Every structure is written in structure tokens, then in C-alpha cells.
Amino acid sequence: MITSAARLPSAPERFGERAQALLARVGGTPEEIGRTLDAAAELVAEVRAACEGSQRSDV
């Protein structure tokens, strides 16, 4: 599913690579988990922005 989403024209840069990395290792310490959550939040924000931009251009 990640591979398919990464192929979408509006997918953020390196989406597939970044999403796979987030899911591959969350972390073993509170600091590592915090960094993973921060990176996930950043990726989600980029996806939202891409989707909003895509919806605007469809109207």
C-alpha cells in the first residue's frame, strides 16, 4: 500500500522511503520513540497539505 501511495503525483518527496522507515523501527527509548512520532507528524502534515492542494486544483 505504501508503494502505491508513493507513486501518486501528489505524494510528498521520498514518501515511500520515509513511511517504510517509520514503520520499520519505532524506537526502543523514549527519545527514539519521540523522534519517530515527530517524523510521523511531519509526514502526515505533508500528506495533508498535498491532499488539500490536490483538491483545490480539482475544483
C-alpha positions as CSV (number, residue, x, y, z in Angstrom):
1,M,0.0,0.0,0.0
2,I,2.8,2.4,0.8
3,T,4.5,1.7,-2.6
4,S,1.2,2.5,-4.4
5,A,0.7,5.7,-2.4
6,A,4.3,6.8,-3.1
7,R,3.6,6.6,-6.8
8,L,0.8,9.2,-6.6
9,P,1.7,12.5,-8.3
10,S,0.9,14.5,-5.2
11,A,2.9,12.2,-2.8
12,P,5.4,14.1,-0.7
13,E,9.1,13.8,-1.6
14,R,10.5,10.4,-0.6
15,F,7.1,9.4,0.9
16,G,7.6,5.7,0.4
17,E,11.1,5.6,1.9
18,R,10.1,7.7,4.8
19,A,6.9,5.8,5.6
20,Q,8.7,2.5,5.4
21,A,11.5,3.8,7.8
22,L,8.9,4.9,10.3
23,L,7.1,1.5,10.3
24,A,10.4,-0.5,10.3
25,R,11.7,0.8,13.6
26,V,9.7,2.9,16.1
27,G,12.5,3.0,18.6
28,G,13.5,1.5,21.9
29,T,14.0,4.5,24.1
30,P,11.6,7.4,24.9
31,E,13.9,9.7,22.8
32,E,13.8,7.4,19.8
33,I,10.1,7.0,20.0
34,G,9.7,10.8,20.3
35,R,11.8,11.3,17.2
36,T,9.7,8.7,15.3
37,L,6.5,10.4,16.4
38,D,7.9,13.8,15.3
39,A,8.9,12.4,11.9
40,A,5.5,10.8,11.5
41,A,3.7,14.0,12.4
42,E,5.8,15.9,9.8
43,L,5.0,13.3,7.1
44,V,1.3,13.4,7.9
45,A,1.3,17.2,7.7
46,E,3.0,17.0,4.3
47,V,0.4,14.4,3.1
48,R,-2.5,16.6,4.3
49,A,-1.0,19.7,2.6
50,A,-0.6,17.7,-0.7
51,C,-4.2,16.4,-0.5
52,E,-5.5,19.9,0.2
53,G,-3.6,21.3,-2.8
54,S,-4.8,18.5,-5.0
55,Q,-8.4,19.1,-4.0
56,R,-8.1,22.8,-4.8
57,S,-6.7,22.1,-8.3
58,D,-9.6,19.7,-9.0
59,V,-12.3,22.4,-8.3
